[in-house]
Amino acid sequence: MSLDDNRTSYVIIVNNEGMGHADRELQHKLLNTYLHMLLDNEHLPTAVCFYADGVKMVLEDSPVLELLRQLSEKGVYLIVCSTCLSYFDLREKVRVGIIGGMHDILEAQMRADKVITL
């Protein structure tokens, strides 16, 4: 598969504690592989939005924390739902990303040409 030169902007949604709906270990493994491949790609997303159980991926004990830091260093906005963090009482454990509201997540989605939910 090849991409044309007129690439679109895109946002990725992470709303699970990993990728897909499976055993947590498999979810973590899949997200780890996905993020590695994403980092190797020259066309990065504008933002990655985390909400619901997805906010757990930006915490101090996340198995993909270093990969997310690398994405952030490359200019990808990591937007983390403040309501979800408060609900799970996890705000103090966030180690990467911008804590924002649903307004920020909605704005990122509306500005993107494409939204991908993992």
trRosetta pair geometry for C-beta under 8 A, 3 or more apart (Angstrom, degrees):
i j d omega theta_ij theta_ji phi_ij phi_ji
3 7 6.2 32 159 -92 128 98
3 43 6.9 -78 103 -4 171 157
4 7 7.3 -179 82 -62 64 59
7 43 5.3 -130 -158 -131 157 137
8 112 7.9 81 150 178 97 71
8 113 3.5 -107 -177 83 115 149
8 114 5.5 85 111 -6 132 108
9 45 7.8 86 -177 -157 65 54
9 46 4.9 31 -174 -37 108 125
9 111 7.2 -43 106 130 143 82
9 112 5.2 -128 113 -135 94 63
9 113 5.0 117 51 5 68 95
9 114 7.5 172 92 28 45 75
10 45 5.1 -79 92 -121 80 86
10 46 6.8 163 67 7 32 88
10 112 5.5 75 -134 -167 27 120
10 113 6.4 -59 -72 61 65 81
10 114 4.2 -25 -108 73 99 95
10 115 6.9 175 -160 -83 75 27
10 116 6.0 34 172 -9 123 106
11 45 5.8 109 -114 -176 28 119
11 46 5.8 -46 -77 59 77 96
11 47 4.8 -3 -125 65 97 88
11 48 7.2 169 -168 -91 67 30
11 49 6.2 29 170 -9 115 107
11 108 5.1 123 -114 145 148 101
11 109 5.6 -117 63 -95 153 54
11 111 8.0 92 -42 69 127 81
11 112 4.1 -115 -9 -55 101 159
11 114 7.6 -178 27 94 63 52
11 115 5.1 -16 66 -114 96 75
11 116 7.2 -179 89 26 45 71
12 38 8.0 -32 -43 -120 160 152
12 45 5.0 -108 -11 -64 97 170
12 47 7.5 -155 35 103 66 52
12 48 4.6 -16 68 -115 101 80
12 49 7.2 -180 89 24 49 68
12 115 7.9 159 -93 -163 21 57
12 116 5.0 -26 -110 72 68 99
12 117 7.8 145 -166 -94 55 25
12 118 6.4 31 -177 -28 102 107
13 48 7.8 176 -82 -162 19 59
13 49 5.2 -21 -111 67 66 100
13 51 7.6 -34 -161 27 94 96
13 54 7.5 -92 165 -88 65 172
13 109 7.9 24 -67 -91 113 112
13 115 6.4 38 -23 176 112 99
13 116 6.8 -171 19 91 78 45
13 117 4.2 -23 65 -107 118 72
13 118 6.7 -167 83 13 60 72
14 19 7.7 -64 -128 -86 93 69
14 31 7.4 66 -129 -129 124 129
14 48 6.3 26 -6 174 110 102
14 49 7.1 178 27 86 69 48
14 50 5.0 -17 71 -104 103 74
14 51 8.0 141 82 25 59 52
14 54 3.8 147 121 -151 78 125
14 57 5.8 -48 141 27 147 152
14 118 5.5 -4 -101 45 67 121
15 50 7.6 165 -82 -155 45 44
15 51 5.5 -13 -111 72 87 76
15 52 4.5 48 -169 42 85 120
15 53 6.9 73 160 48 50 73
15 54 4.5 -66 -103 -26 19 127
15 117 6.8 -16 11 -155 113 104
15 118 7.9 162 22 61 68 74
16 19 6.8 134 73 -102 120 14
16 20 6.9 -108 71 61 161 22
16 21 6.8 -132 -115 -79 154 63
16 27 6.2 -111 131 -156 120 136
16 52 7.3 -7 -73 98 38 116
16 53 5.4 8 -147 80 35 114
16 54 5.9 37 31 -71 25 80
16 118 7.2 -118 35 102 104 87
17 24 6.3 -16 103 -133 117 98
17 27 6.3 73 96 118 66 146
17 28 7.8 -25 139 -67 78 84
17 53 4.3 -71 -37 154 86 113
17 54 7.0 -146 -71 -86 40 32
17 56 4.7 -6 -115 63 99 134
17 57 6.8 173 -142 -52 51 85
18 22 7.9 -84 101 56 134 86
18 24 6.3 155 -11 -155 142 56
18 26 7.5 110 147 94 153 51
18 27 2.4 106 95 142 145 98
18 28 4.7 -82 -107 -58 121 45
18 29 7.9 24 -157 26 127 48
18 30 6.4 86 166 54 102 96
18 31 4.8 -142 -158 -13 60 127
18 57 7.3 155 -68 -84 37 114
19 27 5.5 168 44 -160 48 66
19 30 3.9 -120 68 106 120 112
19 31 4.0 164 -23 -65 103 78
19 34 5.8 119 -74 -2 160 144
19 118 4.7 -68 -128 163 88 116
20 26 7.5 -56 74 121 123 101
20 27 5.9 -148 61 -111 79 80
20 30 5.8 11 11 79 117 165
20 118 7.2 -72 -39 159 55 75
21 27 7.8 19 -106 -88 15 116
22 26 4.3 -58 114 85 129 130
22 27 5.5 172 61 -55 85 81
22 30 7.7 94 41 -9 132 138
23 26 4.6 82 64 10 87 107
23 27 7.0 -156 91 -10 41 87
24 27 5.4 -52 -145 35 35 116
24 28 6.3 35 156 -19 67 103
25 28 5.9 -54 -151 35 30 111
25 29 6.4 30 151 -19 64 107
26 29 5.5 -53 -145 37 34 113
26 30 6.2 34 157 -20 67 105
27 30 6.0 -56 -148 36 27 110
27 31 6.4 22 157 -14 63 108
28 31 6.0 -59 -146 40 29 107
28 32 6.1 34 154 -23 65 108
28 63 4.7 46 -166 56 124 148
28 64 7.2 -161 -157 -32 77 100
29 32 5.7 -54 -148 34 28 115
29 33 6.5 27 155 -16 63 106
30 33 5.9 -56 -150 37 30 109
30 34 6.2 31 153 -20 65 109
31 34 5.5 -53 -143 38 33 115
31 35 6.2 29 159 -17 67 107
31 57 7.0 -105 160 -123 158 136
31 63 7.9 111 77 83 112 104
31 64 5.5 -76 122 -54 111 152
31 118 6.9 87 -104 153 90 149
32 35 6.1 -59 -147 37 25 106
32 36 6.5 28 154 -20 62 106
32 63 6.3 -58 -71 128 118 107
32 64 5.5 -147 -90 -89 69 99
32 67 6.9 166 -137 -16 60 155
33 36 5.7 -54 -150 34 31 113
33 37 6.4 25 155 -14 65 108
34 37 5.9 -62 -153 40 28 108
34 38 6.1 31 151 -23 66 109
34 118 6.8 113 144 -128 172 135
35 38 5.3 -49 -142 35 34 117
35 39 6.4 38 157 -21 65 102
35 64 5.6 113 15 -158 159 123
35 67 4.0 81 132 153 136 142
35 68 7.1 -55 -147 -61 148 61
35 71 7.1 -84 -157 -45 103 126
36 39 6.0 -57 -154 34 28 110
36 40 6.7 24 151 -16 62 108
36 67 6.6 -78 -64 -119 59 132
37 40 5.6 -57 -151 37 35 112
37 41 6.6 40 149 -29 65 104
38 41 5.6 -54 -154 25 34 116
38 44 6.9 83 168 -122 91 75
38 45 7.5 -24 -163 -6 126 98
38 71 7.2 6 114 -96 121 118
39 44 7.9 29 -109 -100 40 110
39 67 6.6 -120 -38 -155 136 89
39 70 5.7 17 -119 117 135 131
39 71 6.6 -106 -87 -74 92 78
39 74 7.5 165 -133 -13 80 154
41 44 6.7 145 91 -72 94 58
44 71 6.9 164 -157 -146 129 85
44 74 5.9 155 -57 121 171 129
44 75 7.3 121 85 72 143 90
44 76 5.4 -107 156 -70 125 114
45 48 6.0 99 82 -60 140 75
45 76 5.8 63 74 -135 78 117
45 116 7.7 -116 -97 34 133 115
46 76 7.1 139 152 -135 15 69
46 77 6.6 -4 146 26 66 103
46 108 6.8 -178 104 -159 112 93
46 111 7.2 -111 115 102 164 111
46 112 6.0 -157 35 -94 131 97
47 76 6.5 150 -107 -177 29 74
47 77 4.0 -28 -107 72 92 99
47 78 7.2 171 -160 -80 72 24
47 79 5.6 15 -176 -4 125 110
47 108 4.3 -64 56 -156 155 136
47 112 7.5 -113 37 -63 98 123
48 68 7.5 -117 71 -132 148 95
48 71 6.7 22 -2 138 134 153
48 76 6.1 37 -7 156 96 120
48 77 7.5 -178 27 91 57 54
48 78 5.3 -10 63 -114 96 70
48 79 7.3 178 85 26 45 71
49 54 8.0 55 120 114 58 148
49 79 4.8 -19 -110 69 73 105
49 81 7.7 64 178 -46 88 90
49 105 4.6 99 -149 -133 137 96
49 108 5.9 166 -62 76 120 144
49 109 7.2 -35 -13 -53 156 94
50 54 4.2 -153 -155 126 74 104
50 55 4.9 124 139 -89 111 51
50 57 6.1 -143 -125 51 134 106
50 58 5.8 -171 36 -18 172 121
50 78 7.0 19 -8 -179 114 85
50 79 6.9 178 23 89 72 52
50 80 4.8 -11 64 -112 114 68
50 81 6.4 -129 99 2 64 85
50 84 7.7 -132 128 71 79 149
50 97 6.9 -36 20 -135 129 166
51 54 5.6 30 50 52 32 117
51 55 6.4 23 -124 -46 23 95
51 80 7.9 155 -74 -161 56 43
51 81 3.8 69 -109 -24 86 144
51 83 8.0 20 -142 63 103 96
51 84 5.2 168 -155 -31 64 148
51 102 7.8 57 -106 -101 145 80
51 105 6.4 13 -44 -103 129 162
52 55 7.2 175 75 -5 25 90
52 81 7.6 47 -16 39 40 152
52 84 6.0 -111 -63 -120 16 136
53 56 5.7 -25 179 6 65 118
54 57 5.8 -35 -175 8 58 115
54 84 7.8 7 57 150 76 166
55 58 6.3 -57 -169 31 53 105
55 59 7.6 69 139 -41 70 99
55 80 5.5 95 -129 -161 91 97
55 81 5.9 -97 -72 49 121 89
55 84 4.6 167 -22 114 144 125
55 85 5.5 -147 180 -70 151 74
55 88 6.8 175 79 30 129 141
55 90 6.4 136 125 81 119 143
55 94 7.9 -55 -180 -94 96 102
56 59 5.6 -37 -160 2 49 124
56 62 6.8 153 143 -94 61 98
56 88 7.5 -97 -70 152 91 169
56 90 7.2 -97 -95 -140 65 167
57 62 5.1 91 -166 -139 39 133
57 64 5.7 -10 -165 57 100 116
57 65 7.9 -177 168 -73 59 60
57 68 6.9 137 141 -57 96 146
58 62 6.3 40 -46 -37 5 157
58 65 7.3 105 -148 -113 33 78
58 68 6.3 -138 -108 143 73 166
58 78 6.5 146 -105 155 129 130
58 80 5.3 -90 39 -92 161 135
58 94 5.5 9 120 -141 108 80
58 95 6.5 -172 161 48 67 67
58 96 5.2 -129 -155 64 91 81
58 97 4.7 -34 -144 5 147 135
59 62 5.1 130 58 -39 66 98
59 65 7.5 -87 78 -86 38 115
59 90 6.1 -68 -93 -175 125 120
59 93 4.4 14 -147 132 101 111
59 94 6.3 -63 -99 -92 57 39
59 95 6.4 80 -174 4 23 97
60 65 7.2 31 -149 -100 21 155
60 93 5.0 -103 3 -168 101 83
60 94 8.0 -7 -36 27 75 2
60 95 4.9 116 -83 -41 61 129
61 65 7.9 164 98 -37 8 135
61 93 7.6 -32 7 -175 87 124
62 65 4.1 125 72 -54 102 90
62 68 7.3 4 108 9 146 136
62 95 7.5 -151 19 42 113 119
64 67 4.7 -52 -172 44 80 118
64 68 5.8 84 128 -26 88 99
65 68 5.8 -60 -150 37 30 110
65 69 6.4 34 152 -22 66 103
65 95 5.9 12 -150 81 125 132
65 96 6.3 154 -158 -2 77 129
66 69 5.5 -48 -149 32 35 115
66 70 6.6 38 151 -21 64 102
67 70 5.6 -51 -153 32 34 114
67 71 6.7 36 149 -19 64 101
68 71 5.5 -48 -150 33 37 114
68 72 6.4 39 151 -20 66 104
68 78 6.0 70 -175 -103 105 153
68 96 4.9 137 116 99 114 153
68 97 7.1 -35 162 -50 126 98
69 72 5.6 -55 -150 37 32 113
69 73 6.3 34 151 -20 66 106
69 95 8.0 -45 -71 127 107 98
69 96 5.2 -120 -78 -104 71 140
70 73 5.6 -53 -147 36 32 113
70 74 6.5 26 153 -15 63 107
71 74 5.8 -64 -154 40 31 108
71 76 4.2 -45 164 51 92 136
71 78 6.8 100 97 -61 115 111
72 75 7.9 119 180 -11 30 8
72 76 6.1 -86 -85 66 34 79
72 77 7.9 59 -121 -118 74 20
72 78 5.4 -53 -82 -5 104 119
72 96 5.8 -148 -22 -171 151 109
72 97 7.0 -125 -88 -74 132 49
77 98 6.4 -32 -167 16 90 128
77 108 6.9 -143 88 -111 132 131
78 96 5.9 17 78 136 158 92
78 97 3.4 -94 110 -106 109 89
78 98 6.4 142 79 13 62 73
79 97 6.7 -169 -69 -170 9 107
79 98 5.6 -27 -106 69 57 97
79 100 4.9 -40 -157 36 96 129
79 104 5.2 -162 -153 128 134 116
79 105 5.6 175 120 -84 134 70
79 108 5.9 -157 4 -24 154 153
80 84 7.7 -115 171 63 74 113
80 85 6.5 59 145 -48 109 124
80 94 6.2 157 99 -130 169 133
80 97 4.4 91 -25 125 114 140
80 98 6.7 169 19 77 83 40
80 99 5.2 -44 75 -102 103 56
80 100 6.8 119 56 25 49 72
81 84 4.0 61 94 12 117 112
81 85 6.6 172 95 -13 62 83
81 100 7.3 -46 -100 77 33 64
81 101 7.4 50 -144 -145 61 27
81 102 6.7 34 -130 -73 100 67
81 105 6.5 -4 -83 -43 90 140
82 85 5.6 -53 -146 37 35 113
82 86 6.3 34 156 -18 67 105
82 91 7.5 35 -147 -103 72 110
82 99 5.0 84 -83 171 91 97
82 100 6.3 -136 -24 94 102 15
82 101 5.5 -39 29 -83 116 60
83 86 5.9 -57 -151 38 29 110
83 87 6.3 34 151 -25 64 107
83 101 7.0 69 -24 -136 97 71
83 102 6.8 -1 4 -37 131 99
84 87 5.5 -50 -146 33 32 116
84 88 6.4 11 161 1 66 108
85 88 6.4 -69 -147 50 26 95
85 89 8.0 79 159 -101 56 3
85 90 4.9 -110 -151 71 71 88
85 91 4.5 94 149 -77 120 70
85 94 6.6 -19 -125 -52 139 122
85 99 6.5 -46 9 -133 158 115
86 89 7.1 22 -170 -80 33 44
86 91 6.3 26 -76 -46 58 117
90 93 5.0 -63 -169 42 76 114
90 94 7.0 97 136 -48 87 80
91 94 6.3 -35 -166 -7 38 113
91 99 7.1 46 -139 -119 90 152
94 97 6.5 -91 -173 58 114 102
94 99 6.4 89 110 -66 178 110
98 104 7.4 -127 111 170 116 157
100 103 7.4 -112 164 67 101 75
100 104 3.3 -36 157 37 140 158
100 105 6.8 159 100 -36 114 73
101 104 5.5 114 56 5 57 95
101 105 7.5 -114 114 3 41 90
102 105 5.4 -53 -149 40 43 113
102 106 5.9 45 152 -21 71 106
103 106 5.8 -55 -145 39 28 111
103 107 6.2 30 155 -21 63 107
104 107 5.7 -52 -145 35 29 112
104 108 6.5 31 155 -19 63 104
105 108 5.9 -54 -151 34 30 111
105 109 6.5 27 152 -16 64 108
106 109 5.7 -58 -149 38 32 111
106 110 6.1 26 157 -18 68 110
107 110 5.8 -57 -142 39 29 108
107 111 6.3 25 160 -16 65 110
108 111 6.1 -62 -148 38 26 107
108 112 6.5 29 155 -27 62 110
109 112 5.9 -58 -151 28 30 113
109 115 5.1 19 -141 -90 91 138
112 115 5.6 112 88 -67 137 75
